[in-house]
Amino acid sequence: MNALSRFFARLEGPQTIGRGPVFWVGFLIVLAGACSYPMFSDGYTVGNTVYFFTWVFMALGLSLIWGYGGSLSFGQTAFFGIAGYSYGVLTLNFGAAYGFTLVAVVIALVIAALAALLLGYFLFFGRISGVFLGIVTLSVTLVLERFMAQTAGPEWAIGKARLNGFNGMSNMPPLTIPWPGGDIILYPDVQLYYVVLGLLVLVYLGLRILVNSSFGNVLVAIRENPERAEMLGYDIRKYQLGAFVIGAVLAGLSGVLYTSWGQYITPSSMGMTAAALPIVWVAVGGRSDLTATLIGTLVVLSGFQALTIHGAQYALVVMGFLLVLTVLLAPRGIILAAAGLLGRFGKSKQGGA
């Protein structure tokens, strides 16, 4: 019983907004709506919604690294690309039989985690922080993107998988679940929608528990005052490295899901624009809260796609303007600012009653 109480206490801890019956009833209503959504929509729209969902994992990882840990990283798309390309190389070489795509997902995430562990070790144990952390992670991302863009020749192949330079890799198999009556192939339709939605709920709830645990509390202490946290006896480098690796794995999960969703990946997914966009999503929603990040990312992504219909250049200009507006008027994030206003309004109504 005590373990169950601690579990729910961490779901509603001080490091996340939203608690009490009203919040969780609203959460279940939204989840029920998301589950019933494919019944009232066409296959193309459902598949497009899966595309939106795949990016949210990366944003949640950045929220953990930046919003809770205080380390601004432009490296999320690097780990996105590392995991995506790893999945492509593995599946093009070994196929999808016997559920190998699921094994490829795990291996790709392990590769992304090892890459983050290596880079993060030099960053955090080298005491690189602040703007320099952003510069180094952005540099690594752009170097990786430039390297992958020049792999067009036939010599750039790993087994059967050609890297194809700027054109990227394609024709890798989608996620396939082995089943007695025949394999379930998760094309970008209803089945993949439910799988990704289930993963998103699990990751969201898992991160709520994590940030409200002692690990999350120390992360926030490091964000607020790293010197004081270190004086209290915490090795802040280990906590920062842990958050960095977890965030990288979530970015890698986005990369794997994106690659299996579209059956392709290109170096442009790691370019300058791609590296900057997650910063916009997380900043607009509210980087210091998972719920605000999730809502803000989905809203901004929907608006971005609607704008790209009229021209990608206009969409990027609007994204830049939105980021500047957020920094000037709502530095904590628009969703968090709106939640704060609603909370104060509710308290004033109760006081008036």
Summary of the structure (lengths in Angstrom):
residues: 353
radius of gyration: 20.7
end to end distance: 37.1
largest distance: 75.0
contacts: 1194
relative contact order: 0.16
helix: 75%
strand: 3%
